Amino acid sequence: MSQVVFAARNRVSGGSKEAGRLRRAGRIPAVIYGRKSGVVSIDLDAKEFMTGVKGISESTIVKVEVDGQVHEAFVKDTQRDIRDGRILHVDFYEVEGGTLLRARVSVHIHGNPIGVREGGILEAPLHDIEVECLPKDLPERLDVDIAELKVNQSIHVRDLALGEGVRLISNPDQVVALVKFAKAEAAAAVEESAAVEGAAAAAPAAGAAPAAEKKA
């Protein structure tokens, strides 16, 4: 996937009136937050941004070109109109090429587990993990194949292939995906186990005489 590039302009004046004027002109007010450059106020073409932002995640690094200067950044936040979903404002967070960063990377599972085909239930409680790496090593997403998972098997964060130069920050023991018995099957298994134990307890010990014979 080629890197997404947004063309932007410096925005000198602020305030709600100016923001409204920009939106009516088909542009989006935005801000780039940088470690060294501070805060840069910009505006973007609304249609170009809506097209470019499709399919990217919080861990996708994009380029923002502002009057000839290029900023590499994350799209950290978008504010939308609750009535029509129109984007009202965008926050970018600038990254530095040779500086370690921490970011959350989305986790996507795919495949139909063996355990599910055998009647089990799939649980996938984790949607992203936190990692530390250089911007060039940051994965856009992590794809996890769960097709071989059987009942009572699981995949944990520690099992994920992160790639060279990427250090895990999240808890390695977190569950990414697991397959377990359906509730009805689990209850039946417990009942069956209890019945077997009860029968074993009721049966006389091997070689022991019946109670009536002992009394005689």
N, CA and C of each residue as an Amber inpcrd file, in Angstrom:
protein
   648
   0.8460000  -1.1860000   0.0000000   0.0000000   0.0000000   0.0000000
   0.8820000   1.2370000   0.0000000   0.6720000   2.1440000  -0.9730000
   1.4670000   3.3660000  -1.0480000   1.0420000   4.3210000   0.0490000
   1.9820000   5.1580000   0.4650000   1.6930000   6.0830000   1.5570000
   0.7140000   7.1660000   1.1030000  -0.2500000   7.4480000   1.9560000
  -1.2600000   8.4630000   1.6600000  -0.6530000   9.8460000   1.8490000
  -0.9230000  10.7470000   0.9080000  -0.4020000  12.1110000   0.9650000
  -1.5690000  13.0960000   0.9170000  -1.5710000  14.0450000   1.8550000
  -2.5780000  15.0980000   1.8700000  -1.9110000  16.4390000   1.5960000
  -2.4770000  17.1970000   0.6940000  -1.9970000  18.5530000   0.4300000
  -2.7650000  19.5110000   1.3320000  -2.0310000  20.3630000   2.0590000
  -2.6680000  21.2720000   3.0110000  -2.1300000  22.6860000   2.8580000
  -2.8260000  23.6340000   3.4890000  -2.3900000  25.0190000   3.4900000
  -2.2600000  25.5040000   4.9310000  -1.3130000  26.4060000   5.1590000
  -1.2060000  27.0370000   6.4730000  -2.4640000  27.8360000   6.7470000
  -2.9090000  27.7450000   7.9910000  -4.1030000  28.4810000   8.4070000
  -3.6850000  29.4880000   9.4680000  -3.7340000  30.7490000   9.1190000
  -3.2400000  31.7970000  10.0150000  -4.2960000  32.1900000  11.0440000
  -5.4690000  32.5200000  10.5820000  -6.5260000  32.9550000  11.4940000
  -7.3230000  31.7620000  11.9930000  -7.8630000  31.9100000  13.2040000
  -8.6540000  30.8260000  13.7930000 -10.0400000  31.3160000  14.1570000
 -10.6720000  30.6150000  15.0740000 -12.0040000  31.0010000  15.5100000
 -13.0890000  30.2640000  14.7660000 -14.2770000  30.2540000  15.3550000
 -15.3940000  29.5010000  14.7930000 -15.8730000  30.0770000  13.4700000
 -15.8160000  31.4020000  13.3180000 -16.2690000  32.0080000  12.0680000
 -15.3860000  31.5880000  10.8950000 -14.0640000  31.6080000  11.1350000
 -13.1390000  31.2030000  10.0800000 -13.2960000  29.7210000   9.7650000
 -13.4950000  28.9040000  10.8080000 -13.7010000  27.4690000  10.5990000
 -14.9580000  27.2200000   9.7810000 -16.0070000  27.9550000  10.0670000
 -17.2450000  27.8120000   9.3060000 -17.0680000  28.2140000   7.8530000
 -16.3150000  29.2850000   7.6260000 -16.0640000  29.7380000   6.2520000
 -15.3050000  28.6760000   5.4680000 -14.3060000  28.0480000   6.1090000
 -13.5190000  27.0010000   5.4550000 -14.3970000  25.7980000   5.1000000
 -15.2640000  25.4130000   6.0040000 -16.1270000  24.2560000   5.7520000
 -17.0990000  24.5300000   4.6100000 -17.6140000  25.7380000   4.5500000
 -18.5290000  26.0870000   3.4570000 -17.7960000  26.0980000   2.1140000
 -16.4790000  26.3230000   2.1700000 -15.6670000  26.3400000   0.9470000
 -15.1510000  24.9460000   0.5830000 -15.5970000  23.9300000   1.3270000
 -15.1910000  22.5570000   1.0130000 -13.8510000  22.1620000   1.5980000
 -13.4560000  22.8240000   2.6870000 -12.1830000  22.4980000   3.3240000
 -12.4130000  22.1390000   4.7960000 -11.4060000  21.4750000   5.3970000
 -11.5080000  21.0300000   6.7810000 -10.4050000  21.6940000   7.6030000
 -10.7380000  22.3950000   8.6800000  -9.7040000  22.9080000   9.5820000
  -8.9890000  21.7350000  10.2650000  -7.6880000  21.8660000  10.4550000
  -6.9170000  20.7800000  11.0660000  -5.7250000  21.3470000  11.8130000
  -5.1080000  20.4790000  12.6330000  -3.9350000  20.8590000  13.4150000
  -2.9290000  19.7240000  13.3700000  -1.6450000  20.0590000  13.2230000
  -0.5630000  19.0860000  13.3430000   0.1620000  19.3510000  14.6540000
   0.1850000  18.3500000  15.5320000   0.9070000  18.4700000  16.7950000
   2.2780000  17.8170000  16.6210000   3.3410000  18.6150000  16.7720000
   4.6940000  18.0950000  16.6060000   5.5140000  18.2490000  17.8590000
   6.4920000  17.3530000  18.0620000   7.3510000  17.4320000  19.2420000
   8.2630000  18.6530000  19.1890000   8.7520000  18.9670000  18.0060000
   9.6880000  20.0740000  17.8560000   9.0490000  21.2970000  17.2180000
   8.1760000  21.0660000  16.2540000   7.5910000  22.1840000  15.5220000
   6.4100000  22.8180000  16.2370000   5.9790000  22.2190000  17.3570000
   4.8450000  22.7640000  18.0790000   3.5420000  22.4700000  17.3650000
   2.6300000  23.4270000  17.3900000   1.3090000  23.2500000  16.7920000
   1.2410000  24.0140000  15.4790000   0.8630000  23.3240000  14.4080000
   0.7330000  23.9450000  13.0960000  -0.7330000  23.8750000  12.6810000
  -1.3520000  25.0250000  12.4910000  -2.7540000  25.0720000  12.0660000
  -2.8210000  25.0340000  10.5390000  -3.6270000  24.1390000  10.0090000
  -3.7260000  23.9580000   8.5610000  -5.1830000  23.7690000   8.1620000
  -5.4380000  23.7080000   6.8710000  -6.7470000  23.2570000   6.3790000
  -6.5420000  22.3720000   5.1680000  -7.4640000  21.4190000   4.9750000
  -7.3670000  20.3870000   3.9470000  -8.5890000  20.4130000   3.0390000
  -8.4170000  19.8960000   1.8330000  -9.5510000  19.7010000   0.9510000
 -10.4050000  18.5490000   1.4930000 -11.6850000  18.8070000   1.7200000
 -12.5610000  17.8240000   2.3640000 -12.6950000  16.5420000   1.5400000
 -12.9040000  16.6600000   0.2330000 -13.0780000  15.4750000  -0.6060000
 -11.8000000  14.6470000  -0.6560000 -10.6500000  15.3100000  -0.7790000
  -9.3820000  14.6000000  -0.8230000  -9.1350000  13.8510000   0.4760000
  -9.4570000  14.4810000   1.5980000  -9.2470000  13.8230000   2.8880000
 -10.1790000  12.6290000   3.0440000 -11.4400000  12.7840000   2.6990000
 -12.4050000  11.6910000   2.8350000 -11.9880000  10.4900000   1.9980000
 -11.4340000  10.7350000   0.8220000 -10.9770000   9.6390000  -0.0340000
  -9.7240000   8.9840000   0.5350000  -8.7670000   9.7920000   0.9610000
  -7.4880000   9.2680000   1.4420000  -7.5650000   8.5590000   2.7690000
  -8.5050000   8.9590000   3.6210000  -8.5660000   8.4050000   4.9690000
  -9.2210000   7.0230000   5.0090000  -9.8950000   6.6300000   3.9250000
 -10.5450000   5.3180000   3.9010000  -9.5110000   4.1980000   3.9810000
  -9.7270000   3.2750000   4.8800000  -8.8480000   2.1100000   4.9710000
  -7.6030000   2.3030000   5.8120000  -7.3610000   3.5080000   6.3380000
  -6.1770000   3.6850000   7.1810000  -6.5850000   3.5640000   8.6400000
  -5.6150000   3.2410000   9.4870000  -5.8720000   3.0640000  10.9090000
  -5.0810000   4.0820000  11.7110000  -5.2020000   4.0060000  13.0180000
  -4.4860000   4.9350000  13.8950000  -2.9760000   4.7540000  13.8000000
  -2.5390000   3.5800000  13.3420000  -1.1030000   3.3240000  13.2400000
  -0.5660000   3.5290000  11.8260000  -1.3800000   4.0830000  10.9350000
  -0.9290000   4.3620000   9.5720000  -0.2720000   5.7430000   9.5230000
   0.9590000   5.8000000   9.0380000   1.6580000   7.0690000   8.9110000
   1.3630000   7.6640000   7.5370000   0.8770000   8.8980000   7.5310000
   0.5650000   9.5930000   6.2830000   1.4970000  10.7940000   6.1320000
   1.5160000  11.3650000   4.9280000   2.2850000  12.5760000   4.6920000
   1.3350000  13.7530000   4.5320000   1.6820000  14.8420000   5.1880000
   0.9090000  16.0750000   5.0500000   1.8490000  17.1430000   4.4920000
   1.5920000  17.5810000   3.2810000   2.4290000  18.5950000   2.6310000
   1.8060000  19.9740000   2.8450000   2.5500000  20.8260000   3.5590000
   2.0550000  22.1610000   3.8840000   2.9780000  23.2020000   3.2510000
   2.5280000  23.7910000   2.1770000   3.3100000  24.8330000   1.4940000
   4.7560000  24.3920000   1.2490000   4.9240000  23.1820000   0.7320000
   6.2460000  22.6750000   0.3900000   6.9600000  21.9280000   1.4970000
   6.4650000  21.9960000   2.7190000   7.0720000  21.2780000   3.8390000
   6.2810000  20.0060000   4.1170000   7.0130000  18.8850000   4.2730000
   6.3630000  17.5870000   4.4540000   6.4140000  17.1680000   5.9210000
   5.2530000  16.7950000   6.4510000   5.1450000  16.2730000   7.8160000
   4.6540000  14.8230000   7.7350000   5.3540000  13.9160000   8.3950000
   4.8550000  12.5400000   8.5180000   4.1040000  12.4480000   9.8400000
   2.8940000  11.9320000   9.7740000   2.0530000  11.9900000  10.9620000
   0.9970000  10.8930000  10.9740000   0.3980000  10.6950000  12.1700000
  -0.7820000   9.8520000  12.3290000  -2.0250000  10.7360000  12.2780000
  -3.1170000  10.1720000  11.8020000  -4.4170000  10.8220000  11.9730000
  -4.9180000  10.3900000  13.3580000  -4.7700000  11.2750000  14.3270000
  -5.0790000  10.9060000  15.7140000  -6.5530000  11.0420000  16.0630000
  -7.2190000  12.0190000  15.4650000  -8.6200000  12.2190000  15.8340000
  -9.3540000  12.9680000  14.7300000 -10.6010000  12.6040000  14.5280000
 -11.4670000  13.3450000  13.6000000 -12.7630000  13.6690000  14.3210000
 -13.1620000  14.9250000  14.2710000 -14.4270000  15.3490000  14.8620000
 -15.4770000  15.4000000  13.7590000 -16.6340000  14.8000000  14.0240000
 -17.6840000  14.7190000  13.0140000 -18.9670000  15.3880000  13.4860000
 -19.7430000  15.8450000  12.5200000 -21.0690000  16.3710000  12.7910000
 -21.9900000  15.1940000  13.1020000 -22.6270000  15.2160000  14.2680000
 -23.4480000  14.0760000  14.6890000 -24.6810000  13.9130000  13.8090000
 -25.0380000  14.9560000  13.0630000 -26.2400000  14.8870000  12.2350000
 -26.0050000  14.1990000  10.8990000 -24.9040000  14.5430000  10.2260000
 -24.6720000  13.9950000   8.8860000 -23.3280000  13.2750000   8.7290000
 -22.5470000  13.1990000   9.8150000 -21.2710000  12.4850000   9.7530000
 -20.1530000  13.2460000   9.0600000 -20.4100000  14.4840000   8.6810000
 -19.3930000  15.2940000   7.9970000 -18.2330000  15.5940000   8.9400000
 -16.9880000  15.4850000   8.4160000 -15.8110000  15.7490000   9.2450000
 -15.6530000  17.2540000   9.4390000 -15.5440000  17.6620000  10.7010000
 -15.4530000  19.0780000  11.0430000 -14.0280000  19.5260000  11.3560000
 -13.2120000  18.6040000  11.8800000 -11.8560000  18.9710000  12.2870000
 -10.9990000  17.7100000  12.3590000  -9.7050000  17.8520000  12.0790000
  -8.7800000  16.7240000  12.1080000  -7.5520000  17.0830000  12.9470000
  -7.1250000  16.1310000  13.7840000  -5.8890000  16.2810000  14.5480000
  -4.8560000  15.2940000  14.0160000  -3.6810000  15.7950000  13.6390000
  -2.5540000  14.9580000  13.2400000  -1.5060000  14.9880000  14.3430000
  -0.7910000  13.8680000  14.5020000   0.3240000  13.8080000  15.4500000
   1.5850000  13.4780000  14.6700000   2.5290000  14.4190000  14.6240000
   3.7270000  14.2610000  13.8140000   4.7110000  13.2750000  14.4390000
   5.3840000  12.4850000  13.6020000   6.4080000  11.5540000  14.0640000
   7.7580000  11.9670000  13.4850000   8.8310000  11.5540000  14.1820000
  10.1820000  11.8560000  13.7290000  10.8460000  10.5660000  13.2700000
  11.4760000  10.6110000  12.1060000  12.0180000   9.4170000  11.4760000
  12.9460000   8.5790000  12.3340000  13.8430000   9.1800000  13.0790000
  14.8250000   8.4030000  13.8470000  14.5000000   8.2810000  15.3110000
  13.2830000   8.6040000  15.7070000  12.8980000   8.5940000  17.1140000
  11.8910000   7.4840000  17.3850000  12.1230000   6.6960000  18.4530000
  11.1920000   5.6390000  18.8190000   9.8410000   6.2290000  19.1770000
   8.8140000   5.5230000  18.7900000   7.4580000   5.9650000  19.1290000
   6.6600000   4.7890000  19.6630000   5.6200000   5.1220000  20.4000000
   4.6740000   4.1110000  20.8650000   3.3530000   4.3290000  20.1580000
   2.7690000   3.2470000  19.6860000   1.5090000   3.3520000  18.9460000
   0.6990000   2.0910000  19.1490000  -0.5920000   2.2090000  18.9230000
  -1.4880000   1.0610000  18.9900000  -1.7000000   0.5330000  17.5760000
  -1.5380000  -0.7720000  17.4270000  -1.6770000  -1.4330000  16.1310000
  -2.8990000  -2.3420000  16.1780000  -3.7770000  -2.2150000  15.2020000
  -4.9930000  -3.0220000  15.1810000  -4.6820000  -4.4810000  14.8570000
  -5.4530000  -5.3800000  15.4780000  -5.3020000  -6.8240000  15.2870000
  -6.5350000  -7.3390000  14.5470000  -6.3040000  -8.0040000  13.4170000
  -7.4070000  -8.5290000  12.6030000  -7.2800000 -10.0500000  12.5060000
  -8.3260000 -10.7620000  12.9120000  -8.3150000 -12.2220000  12.8210000
  -9.0510000 -12.6570000  11.5610000  -8.6230000 -13.7790000  11.0050000
  -9.3140000 -14.3220000   9.8310000  -9.1930000 -15.8360000   9.8270000
 -10.1280000 -16.4800000   9.1720000 -10.1510000 -17.9430000   9.1320000
 -11.3100000 -18.4990000   9.9460000 -11.7440000 -19.7000000   9.5800000
 -12.8220000 -20.3910000  10.2850000 -12.2140000 -21.5050000  11.1370000
 -12.1280000 -21.3180000  12.4570000 -11.4330000 -22.2860000  13.3170000
 -12.0330000 -23.6900000  13.2590000 -11.1680000 -24.6930000  13.3810000
 -11.6090000 -26.0870000  13.4450000 -12.5870000 -26.2760000  14.6010000
 -12.2600000 -25.6630000  15.7490000 -13.1060000 -25.8140000  16.9350000
 -14.5130000 -25.2710000  16.7500000 -14.6530000 -24.2250000  15.9660000
 -15.9880000 -23.6710000  15.6990000 -16.7780000 -24.6210000  14.8130000
 -16.1000000 -25.2150000  13.8320000 -16.7740000 -26.1810000  12.9580000
 -17.2040000 -27.4250000  13.7330000 -16.5680000 -27.6680000  14.8650000
 -16.9230000 -28.8140000  15.7000000 -17.9320000 -28.4500000  16.7840000
 -18.4170000 -27.2230000  16.7460000 -19.4610000 -26.8160000  17.6880000
 -19.0310000 -25.8570000  18.7720000 -17.7760000 -25.4390000  18.7650000
 -17.2940000 -24.5120000  19.7730000 -17.6680000 -23.0670000  19.4740000
 -17.3560000 -22.1880000  20.4000000 -17.6510000 -20.7640000  20.2620000
 -16.3460000 -19.9800000  20.2400000 -16.2390000 -19.0720000  19.2680000
 -15.0450000 -18.2450000  19.1390000 -15.2060000 -16.9610000  19.9460000
 -14.1670000 -16.6050000  20.6940000 -14.1120000 -15.3220000  21.3920000
 -12.8450000 -14.5990000  20.9490000 -12.9890000 -13.3350000  20.5880000
 -11.8500000 -12.5200000  20.1500000 -11.9200000 -11.1780000  20.8710000
 -11.4720000 -11.1240000  22.1220000 -11.6650000  -9.9260000  22.9440000
 -10.7100000  -8.7710000  22.6550000  -9.6280000  -9.0430000  21.9330000
  -8.6000000  -8.0110000  21.7420000  -8.6730000  -7.4270000  20.3370000
  -8.6450000  -6.1060000  20.2550000  -8.7460000  -5.4340000  18.9550000
  -7.4550000  -4.7200000  18.5480000  -6.5930000  -4.4110000  19.5120000
  -5.3200000  -3.7740000  19.1700000  -4.3110000  -3.9990000  20.2880000
  -3.0440000  -3.7700000  19.9820000  -1.9840000  -3.8820000  20.9720000
  -1.0900000  -2.6540000  20.8770000  -0.3180000  -2.4020000  21.9300000
   0.6090000  -1.2730000  21.9350000   2.0300000  -1.7780000  21.7020000
   2.7490000  -1.1000000  20.8250000   4.1270000  -1.4740000  20.5070000
   5.0130000  -0.2330000  20.5310000   6.3200000  -0.4850000  20.5110000
   7.3040000   0.6020000  20.4220000   8.2870000   0.2630000  19.3150000
   8.5670000   1.2400000  18.4430000   9.4780000   1.0140000  17.3330000
   9.7780000   2.3390000  16.6360000  10.6480000   2.2850000  15.6400000
  10.8680000   3.4360000  14.7780000   9.6950000   3.5510000  13.8010000
   9.3920000   4.7550000  13.3370000   8.2720000   4.9150000  12.4040000
   8.3500000   3.9970000  11.1900000   9.5490000   3.7650000  10.6680000
   9.7000000   2.9340000   9.4710000   9.3470000   1.4730000   9.7160000
   9.3940000   1.0350000  10.9790000   9.1250000  -0.3650000  11.3070000
   7.6950000  -0.6020000  11.7920000   6.9180000   0.4480000  11.9020000
   5.5810000   0.3210000  12.4780000   4.6350000  -0.4080000  11.5230000
   4.0780000  -1.5500000  11.9390000   3.1030000  -2.2480000  11.0800000
   1.7650000  -1.5210000  11.0810000   1.1150000  -1.4810000   9.9230000
  -0.1920000  -0.8330000   9.8460000  -1.2500000  -1.6460000  10.5720000
  -1.1200000  -2.9800000  10.5250000  -2.0660000  -3.8760000  11.1770000
  -1.4080000  -5.2320000  11.3470000  -1.9730000  -6.0580000  12.2010000
  -1.4860000  -7.4200000  12.4040000  -2.6030000  -8.3820000  12.0150000
  -2.3360000  -9.2400000  11.0340000  -3.3060000 -10.2370000  10.6000000
  -2.9890000 -11.5750000  11.2670000  -3.9900000 -12.1740000  11.8870000
  -3.8050000 -13.4140000  12.6430000  -4.7070000 -14.5010000  12.0620000
  -4.0940000 -15.5960000  11.6110000  -4.8450000 -16.7230000  11.0560000
  -5.2700000 -17.6420000  12.2040000  -6.5720000 -17.8190000  12.3850000
  -7.0750000 -18.6380000  13.4960000  -7.7120000 -19.9330000  13.0020000
  -7.4810000 -20.2900000  11.7380000  -8.1510000 -21.4460000  11.1350000
  -7.8170000 -22.7590000  11.8510000  -6.6210000 -22.8720000  12.4430000
  -6.2060000 -24.1340000  13.0680000  -6.5940000 -24.2470000  14.5370000
  -7.2550000 -23.2470000  15.0760000  -7.6350000 -23.2900000  16.4930000
  -8.6760000 -24.3770000  16.7470000  -8.3970000 -25.2450000  17.7130000
  -9.3500000 -26.2690000  18.1230000 -10.0210000 -25.8440000  19.4290000
 -11.0040000 -26.6190000  19.8650000 -11.6930000 -26.3170000  21.1200000
 -10.6880000 -26.3540000  22.2770000 -10.7930000 -25.3510000  23.1500000
  -9.9090000 -25.1820000  24.3090000  -8.4900000 -24.7610000  23.9150000
  -8.3300000 -24.2390000  22.7110000  -7.0550000 -23.6700000  22.2960000
  -7.2000000 -22.1640000  22.1540000  -6.0730000 -21.4530000  22.3070000
  -6.1230000 -19.9920000  22.2470000  -4.8310000 -19.4380000  21.6500000
  -4.9030000 -18.1970000  21.2060000  -3.7430000 -17.4510000  20.7250000
  -3.5930000 -16.2300000  21.6200000  -2.3620000 -16.0150000  22.1060000
  -2.0960000 -14.8920000  22.9950000  -1.2550000 -13.8370000  22.2830000
  -1.1510000 -12.6830000  22.9010000  -0.3610000 -11.5870000  22.3320000
   1.0840000 -12.0260000  22.1020000   1.6080000 -12.8440000  23.0050000
   3.0000000 -13.2880000  22.8760000   3.2260000 -14.1480000  21.6310000
   2.1500000 -14.6630000  21.0420000   2.2700000 -15.5120000  19.8540000
   2.3040000 -14.7060000  18.5450000   2.0680000 -13.4020000  18.6110000
   1.9930000 -12.5890000  17.4050000   3.3770000 -12.3200000  16.8240000
   3.4670000 -12.3300000  15.5090000   4.7190000 -12.0110000  14.8100000
   4.7490000 -10.5040000  14.5640000   5.5800000  -9.8010000  15.3100000
   5.5990000  -8.3370000  15.2560000   6.5610000  -7.7810000  14.2200000
   7.5410000  -8.5370000  13.8360000   8.5150000  -8.0320000  12.8810000
   9.7510000  -7.4870000  13.5820000  10.8210000  -7.3910000  12.8510000
  12.0910000  -6.9390000  13.4070000  12.0060000  -5.4650000  13.8080000
  12.5630000  -5.1600000  14.9690000  12.6070000  -3.7810000  15.4340000
  11.3630000  -3.3230000  16.1610000  10.3850000  -4.2240000  16.3420000
   9.1370000  -3.8530000  17.0130000   9.0840000  -4.5130000  18.3900000
   8.9580000  -3.7040000  19.4370000   8.9300000  -4.2200000  20.8150000
   7.5140000  -4.1480000  21.3640000   7.0950000  -5.2340000  21.9910000
   5.7490000  -5.3100000  22.5490000   5.6660000  -4.5390000  23.8620000
   4.6310000  -3.7240000  24.0010000   4.3640000  -2.9970000  25.2410000
   3.1810000  -3.6120000  25.9880000   2.1910000  -4.0800000  25.2670000
   1.0010000  -4.6750000  25.8780000   1.3500000  -5.9480000  26.6520000
   0.4440000  -6.3640000  27.5150000   0.6070000  -7.5880000  28.2960000
   0.6670000  -8.8020000  27.3580000   1.7670000  -9.5750000  27.3780000
   1.8970000 -10.7110000  26.4550000   0.9040000 -11.8410000  26.7280000
   0.3030000 -11.8420000  27.9280000  -0.6220000 -12.9140000  28.2830000
  -2.0610000 -12.6270000  27.8630000  -2.3180000 -11.4630000  27.2780000
  -3.6730000 -11.1550000  26.8150000  -4.0940000 -12.1150000  25.7090000
  -5.3470000 -12.5060000  25.7280000  -5.8880000 -13.4390000  24.7400000
  -6.3310000 -12.6850000  23.4940000  -5.8430000 -13.1350000  22.3520000
  -6.2580000 -12.5730000  21.0740000  -7.5090000 -13.2940000  20.5740000
  -7.4870000 -14.6180000  20.6380000  -8.6310000 -15.4200000  20.1960000
  -8.6100000 -16.7600000  20.9170000  -9.7780000 -17.2930000  21.2160000
  -9.8840000 -18.6170000  21.8300000 -11.1830000 -19.2680000  21.3810000
 -11.1730000 -20.5920000  21.3810000 -12.3770000 -21.3640000  21.0550000
 -12.7250000 -22.2020000  22.2770000 -13.9730000 -22.1030000  22.7260000
 -14.3830000 -22.8730000  23.8980000 -15.7020000 -23.5830000  23.6030000
 -16.0710000 -24.5070000  24.5020000 -17.3220000 -25.2320000  24.3270000
 -18.5010000 -24.2720000  24.4410000 -19.5680000 -24.6080000  23.7190000
 -20.8100000 -23.8690000  23.9010000 -21.3230000 -24.1290000  25.3130000
 -22.1230000 -23.2080000  25.8720000 -22.5910000 -23.3350000  27.2530000
 -23.3420000 -24.6340000  27.4790000 -24.2140000 -25.0290000  26.5350000
 -25.0080000 -26.2490000  26.6940000 -24.1040000 -27.4670000  26.7420000
 -23.0890000 -27.4760000  25.8770000 -22.1700000 -28.6070000  25.8530000
 -21.3300000 -28.6460000  27.1150000 -20.9320000 -27.4750000  27.5960000
 -20.1310000 -27.4200000  28.8150000 -20.9400000 -27.9260000  30.0000000
 -22.2300000 -27.5190000  30.0740000 -23.0880000 -27.9740000  31.1650000
 -23.2850000 -29.4810000  31.0980000 -23.4850000 -30.0180000  29.8800000
 -23.6720000 -31.4580000  29.7110000 -22.4180000 -32.2160000  30.1500000
 -21.2440000 -31.6420000  29.8330000 -19.9910000 -32.2890000  30.2170000
 -19.8530000 -32.3300000  31.7330000 -20.2670000 -31.2310000  32.4200000
 -20.2000000 -31.1830000  33.8830000 -21.1520000 -32.1930000  34.4870000
 -22.3850000 -32.2710000  33.9480000 -23.3740000 -33.2260000  34.4530000
 -22.8940000 -34.6600000  34.2680000 -22.3200000 -34.9250000  33.0970000
 -21.8270000 -36.2720000  32.8280000 -20.7170000 -36.6490000  33.8040000
 -19.8250000 -35.6840000  34.0530000 -18.7280000 -35.9370000  34.9810000
 -19.2530000 -36.1920000  36.3820000 -20.2630000 -35.4100000  36.8080000
 -20.8470000 -35.5820000  38.1420000 -21.5360000 -36.9300000  38.2650000
 -22.2020000 -37.3560000  37.1990000 -22.8940000 -38.6450000  37.2120000
 -21.9050000 -39.7910000  37.3510000 -20.8030000 -39.6920000  36.6310000
 -19.7790000 -40.7420000  36.7020000 -19.1970000 -40.8130000  38.1030000
 -18.9160000 -39.6320000  38.6860000 -18.3570000 -39.6140000  40.0440000
 -19.3440000 -40.1810000  41.0590000 -20.6480000 -39.8390000  40.8720000
 -21.6620000 -40.3450000  41.7900000 -21.8100000 -41.8490000  41.7030000
 -21.7510000 -42.3880000  40.4920000 -21.8670000 -43.8380000  40.3140000
 -20.6750000 -44.5480000  40.9340000 -19.5220000 -43.9620000  40.7970000
 -18.3160000 -44.5610000  41.3570000 -18.3700000 -44.5860000  42.8750000
 -18.9260000 -43.5240000  43.4670000 -19.0120000 -43.4510000  44.9280000
 -20.0480000 -44.4380000  45.4730000 -21.1270000 -44.6830000  44.7190000
 -22.1950000 -45.5730000  45.1760000 -21.8260000 -47.0390000  45.0420000
 -20.9800000 -47.3670000  44.0880000 -20.6260000 -48.7680000  43.8530000
 -19.7760000 -49.2930000  44.9960000 -20.0120000 -50.5620000  45.4990000
 -19.1860000 -51.1330000  46.5850000 -17.7710000 -51.3750000  46.0990000
 -16.8480000 -51.2680000  46.9920000 -15.4550000 -51.5000000  46.6530000
 -15.2680000 -52.9230000  46.1770000 -14.3520000 -53.1200000  45.2660000
 -14.1040000 -54.4500000  44.7050000 -13.6980000 -55.4230000  45.7990000
 -14.4090000 -56.5720000  45.8680000 -14.0590000 -57.6210000  46.8330000
 -14.7470000 -57.4590000  48.1650000 -15.4760000 -56.3740000  48.4120000
 -16.1260000 -56.1320000  49.6960000 -17.4290000 -56.9050000  49.7530000
 -17.8010000 -57.4410000  50.8860000 -19.0460000 -58.1930000  51.0570000
 -20.2050000 -57.2470000  51.2140000 -21.4110000 -57.6350000  50.7500000
 -22.5910000 -56.7950000  50.9470000 -22.8490000 -56.5520000  52.4270000
 -23.5460000 -55.4780000  52.7700000 -23.7680000 -55.0950000  54.1550000
 -24.5030000 -56.1600000  54.9350000 -25.5210000 -56.8250000  54.3160000
 -26.3050000 -57.8530000  54.9960000 -25.4370000 -59.0270000  55.3850000
 -24.5080000 -59.4300000  54.5140000 -23.6400000 -60.5780000  54.7930000
 -22.6910000 -60.2540000  55.9580000 -22.2290000 -58.9920000  56.0490000
 -21.3270000 -58.5910000  57.1480000 -22.0330000 -58.7600000  58.4850000
 -23.3740000 -58.3660000  58.5380000 -24.1180000 -58.4420000  59.7940000
 -24.2830000 -59.8630000  60.2280000 -24.5000000 -60.7850000  59.2910000
 -24.6770000 -62.1800000  59.6070000 -23.3880000 -62.7440000  60.1720000
